[in-house]
Amino acid sequence: MDEKTGRLAHPIRAALFAVGLLAITGCTSGTSAAPSTSTASAPASVAAPTPNASASIAAALAAEEAALPMPSDRIADWAATSVPQSGGGGALASFHGWTAQTNGPRTSSEFSSLPAGSYQVSFACRGDSVLQVDLSSGDGNAVASAICTDETFVIPVTITSPGLKVALALSDDGAPTVWATSFVAAPGT
């Protein structure tokens, strides 16, 4: 069934119309119908159309976006006031976004050209969930982990190879959560 109009989809509607038309006309070609005997048969079952998977996913994403602790078009503004920003804010890189069960409870951001050295990674999250934060260097070695629950904090890290990756994992039953992170060179480096 078409979810917007409540009507049967076009191919099903056409098939039902054709069956009905044949029943009314008796399948004749202008001559009188031959006598027929009536036999009882079970009514033909018409399979219900399967729901459109992409429409279901779009509806789930819209519901998750509506459940964010702030409108999604305000996340960039919130991030700009929550963690240092690239450019005038002194950060070498900054990333932000939101995560939820449908749009991906796991996400990551990577600054692959970040030189080896010591940094302060600022992280902020807002929402009613637990967000696991894992930091690793460009060669895949873990350098730090933290849990974020509606807070802002700084994690000092030292990487011995270029690149820094921030991997996020929303708890299995976690509500939609917004996040922001940035990398700043540690003082004295």
Long-range contacts (C-beta under 8 A, 24 or more apart in sequence): 1-48, 1-49, 3-51, 3-52, 3-55, 8-49, 9-49, 12-46, 12-49, 16-46, 57-102, 60-102, 61-100, 61-102, 61-103, 64-100, 64-101, 64-102, 64-103, 64-176, 65-98, 65-100, 65-176, 67-100, 67-175, 67-176, 68-98, 68-100, 68-127, 68-176, 68-177, 68-178, 69-126, 69-127, 69-128, 69-176, 69-177, 69-178, 70-126, 70-178, 72-98, 75-178, 75-180, 78-126, 78-178, 78-180, 79-124, 79-180, 82-122, 82-124, 82-152, 82-180, 83-122, 83-123, 83-124, 83-152, 83-180, 83-181, 83-182, 84-122, 84-182, 84-184, 85-182, 86-182, 89-182, 90-184, 91-122, 91-182, 91-183, 91-184, 92-119, 92-182, 92-183, 92-184, 92-185, 93-182, 93-183, 94-180, 94-181, 94-182, 94-183, 95-166, 95-180, 95-181, 95-182, 96-178, 96-179, 96-180, 96-181, 97-178, 97-179, 98-176, 98-177, 98-178, 98-179, 99-131, 99-168, 99-170, 99-176, 99-177, 99-179, 100-170, 100-174, 100-175, 100-176, 100-177, 101-170, 101-174, 105-169, 105-170, 105-172, 105-174, 106-167, 106-168, 106-169, 106-170, 107-167, 107-168, 108-165, 108-166, 108-167, 108-168, 109-165, 109-166, 109-181, 110-138, 110-163, 110-164, 110-165, 110-166, 111-163, 111-164, 111-165, 111-183, 112-138, 112-162, 112-163, 113-162, 113-163, 114-138, 114-159, 114-162, 114-163, 114-164, 114-183, 115-162, 116-159, 116-160, 116-161, 116-162, 117-158, 117-159, 117-185, 117-186, 117-189, 118-156, 118-157, 118-158, 118-185, 118-186, 118-189, 119-156, 119-157, 119-158, 119-159, 119-164, 119-183, 119-184, 119-185, 119-186, 120-154, 120-155, 120-156, 120-157, 120-183, 120-184, 120-185, 120-186, 121-154, 121-155, 121-156, 121-157, 121-164, 121-166, 121-181, 121-182, 121-183, 121-184, 122-152, 122-153, 122-154, 122-180, 122-181, 122-182, 122-183, 122-184, 123-148, 123-152, 123-153, 123-154, 123-155, 123-166, 123-179, 123-180, 123-181, 124-148, 124-151, 124-152, 124-153, 124-179, 124-180, 124-181, 125-149, 125-150, 125-151, 125-177, 125-178, 125-179, 125-180, 126-150, 126-177, 126-178, 126-179, 127-174, 127-175, 127-176, 127-177, 127-178, 128-175, 128-177, 129-170, 129-171, 129-174, 129-175, 129-176, 129-177, 130-170, 130-171, 130-174, 131-168, 131-169, 131-170, 131-171, 131-174, 131-177, 131-179, 132-168, 132-169, 132-170, 132-171, 133-166, 133-167, 133-168, 133-181, 134-166, 134-167, 134-168, 134-169, 135-164, 135-165, 135-166, 135-167, 136-164, 136-165, 136-167, 137-161, 137-162, 137-163, 137-164, 137-165, 138-162, 138-163, 138-164, 138-165, 139-163, 148-179, 156-186
